[in-house]
Amino acid sequence: MAKFDLEKVQDILKKMNFDAWLFYDFRGSNSLAHEILNISPEAHLTRRFFYLIPKSGTPVKIVNGIEAFHLDHLPGKKLTYSSHDSLDRHLRDTLSGLKTVAMEYSPMNAIPYVSKVDAGTLEYLRTFNIDVKSSGDLISMFGALWTPEQFEENKTAASALYEIVRLAFRFINEKTASGSALNEYDVQQFIMDEFKKRNMITDSDAIVAVNENSANPHYAPDEKVHKDIKEGDFVLIDLWARMNTPESVMADITWVGYMGSKVPEKYTKIFNIVAQARDEAFSLVKNRFKEGREIRGFEVDDAARKVIQDAGYGDFFIHRTGHSITTETHGSGAHMDNFETRDERLVLPSTSFSIEPGIYLTGDFGVRSEIDVFISPFKEVIATGEERQKEIVPILK
């Protein structure tokens, strides 16, 4: 387990103008605190703990007397409590003089990924005259920033995904040309084998979805449940993976194809709308950084969603525009979302996220076009991997 970096946290607090960051947990309720504080998954936590990191000076651990050792790996002064009166005293002394304190809280639960502290605990802490603010942007700066080494390694993973998706379409073409039976699961397993060849890992198997299955954003075939692939079918492939090293970061793309030599207009029409929405969202991010203006996750979603709404398909875009990408497919940074949630977190330099608008016509087909974006430390907006998909692949051409 990596050593906790106090200097890094205090530097972030100063940049974000917080007096302190107060971590709280009860029986594993705050997974973000566990991750940031390097608390072992095997830790047997049955009582409340608090860990306060001031923007300068010595942190304070407030732990129950019967399990006072759980934060021993962290720097700071240890205060133990047993009764609620002693807990009150320690918190009152520790929070005295502080005004703006960050916690894993989201006003109105707007960002549930961040909202880990229960309402009763917030009510209790506010009796000590502190102003509790969301730690959402702090979490992004702590856990979602890529290192230069991660970005360099991601280039290999991103390029591999583009290569593999093209190989998957060729695999479908060759199997069909030979007269062999083929289904979604066959193609999915072809992709998974390609990951293994390149020493890549993923958290779940790729999505290969035909016709009406492509209209279900999280459909995935398995050995028992899958659909045959044949001429005239529409095919969606969503694949994500990273290099098999401890700190590598994910790449995640979605492409679509048609089982024929010429793509029918009904598919092309929907793809063009989705591709325009994707490109409008990317352009907004690029222009904001070029102008030196901040941008937040919900604004990126708005840009993509407006294109689809203006085309008359707003009711068929049923998920957010994109998600944070770290060592996990869905990372701890800002999501491109003003639909499922209103994500007001900043899009920060050295972070990555997907842009993946979609239109899903239930019972018929669905189109999603996904690219990954990285904001460099120098505020360059980079679409990772190769060129984004510009037209539906005619698989049998």
RABEL-V542439 format. One record per residue. PHI is phi in whole degrees, -180 to 180 (999 if undefined). Layout:
phi=<PHI:PHI>
This chain:
phi=<999:-66:-70:-67:-104:-63:-60:-63:-65:-68:-64:-65:-60:-66:-65:-95:63:-106:-73:-166:-120:-109:-93:-136:-151:-138:54:79:-71:-116:-64:-66:-61:-60:-68:-68:-90:56:-87:-62:-60:-87:-63:-95:-102:-120:-129:-69:-134:-128:-136:-104:-112:-76:-66:-151:100:-93:-66:-130:-103:-118:-131:-72:-61:-87:-147:-77:-93:-64:-106:-64:-77:-101:-72:129:-83:-100:-120:-106:-131:-129:-89:-68:-65:-69:-64:-56:-62:-63:-67:-61:-66:-70:-90:-59:88:-90:-113:-103:-123:-88:-144:-78:-143:-133:-53:61:53:-63:-122:-63:-62:-95:-81:-111:-99:-71:-62:-64:-66:-64:-60:-62:-67:-70:-69:-94:63:-111:-100:-84:-118:-70:-91:-53:-71:-63:-61:-60:-69:-85:-111:-108:-77:-85:-84:-57:-67:-65:-62:-62:-69:-64:-58:-65:-65:-63:-63:-62:-63:-64:-64:-68:-67:-68:-63:-65:-65:-66:-59:-63:-59:-67:-65:-67:-62:-83:83:-78:-68:-148:-139:-57:-64:-59:-71:-57:-70:-60:-63:-63:-66:-65:-60:-61:-60:-100:57:-112:-129:-147:-93:-163:-70:-62:-95:-127:-133:-110:50:-63:-67:-71:-85:-109:-56:-113:-68:-147:-75:-140:-62:-100:-113:-164:-122:-66:-113:-145:-57:89:-88:-99:-128:-113:-126:-121:-136:-147:-171:-140:-69:-84:-133:-57:-110:-69:-113:-77:-124:-156:-137:-134:-127:-132:-146:-128:-82:-176:-95:-137:-83:-62:-61:-62:-81:-61:-58:-70:-60:-62:-65:-63:-64:-65:-61:-58:-72:-65:-64:-62:-64:-60:-61:-62:-69:-62:-68:-63:-83:75:-108:-72:-143:-117:-55:-64:-70:-67:-62:-58:-64:-69:-66:-61:-60:-71:-65:-63:-83:92:-118:-57:-71:-106:-103:-110:-149:-64:-77:-172:-131:-62:-127:-136:-68:-107:-61:-108:-87:-97:-90:-65:-95:-88:-149:-135:-125:-71:-142:-106:-88:-95:-70:-70:-83:-106:-58:73:-114:-132:-158:-94:-123:-148:-66:-155:-127:-124:-99:-53:85:-123:-163:-139:-119:-134:-128:-122:-126:-110:-125:-124:-98:-71:-58:-97:70:-80:-102:-119:-84:-76:78:-104:-66:-63:-67:-109:-153:-67:-72:-80:-62:-99:-70>
